[in-house]
């Protein structure tokens, strides 16, 4: 389910390089098409998503007896096209314009050739993000292909600082994967303060890492491709990753919850095993640690149940990448593989 209405998801989420549609797409709710076969044009994002300004508004307090006074140390962040309040902040808070921080600064970081693949404006405009891909296709010697991209996110409701993060995406399945060894250096946050603009220069330097990160990721992928995983080791891996609970006669007789949990676990293992052995997104590397990592990553991205995915799978993928859950999941897979293959 989504915290956003289906109308919002069909009008305020734009997907580029997409000829398949989207999970939330409902033609009856579309004002106009929200998927693009190529990059999303900047002018489209400005016209459809970032077509408003956020103003600092005075806060007038009204007492029960009707007397009023102005709260001078705090201001309300309000869009100029709606009578709503995104957030109330102190006078040291500096809102970050979507046009400037998600479009203009990102273009400076990546250059004019970069292509916007996802853009969204959620929570009635209080939060927005874009993902921008560098069109160069990288390929490892073991046939792993991917593009490098930058994610940028900010808000006016105080829910997040302005965040820039680099990552990689495989064109075969569109699931993201963090560069494992380089991950410590590919995240940059800027708080909403008066001096935040000065830190953009630091961000520009810190994020000139896409090519270096691609090289690191190629090395990581090739190293994983060269480490074998036997069928017995994969079965052991599945048993460790998704253990099956023991079921007693008492559970069966009383239809205890554990019988249901055992069925769920067995279904998960079957789906992951099928993906590892037969799915084109992982099967080409079956028998290697990379194949296992790819299978788990793809399964978590597209098949596994998304708990508390308030804004839907697309937004949850973005959040997982920014907050480190994608990286943590990949690292957990590698750690477990090291254990079972020792």
Buried (B, 14 or more C-beta within 10 A) or exposed (E): EBEBEBEBBBBBBBBBBBEEEBEBBEEEBEEEEBBBEEBBBBEBBBEBBBEEEBEEEEBEEEEEEEEEEEEEEEBBBBBEEEEEBBBBBEEEBBBBBBBBBBBBBBBEBBEEEBBBBBBBBBBBBBBBBBBBBBEEEBEBEBEBEBBBBBBBBBBBBBEBBBBBBBBBBBEBBBBBBBBBEBBEBBBBBBEBEEEBBEBBEEBBEBBEBBEBBBEBBBBBBBBBBEBEBEEEBBEBBBEEBBEBBEBEEEBEEEEBEBBEBBEBBEEBBEBBBBBBBEBEBBBBBBBBBBBBBBBBBBBBBBEBEBEEBEBBBBBBBBBBBBBBBBBEBBBEBBEBBEEBBE
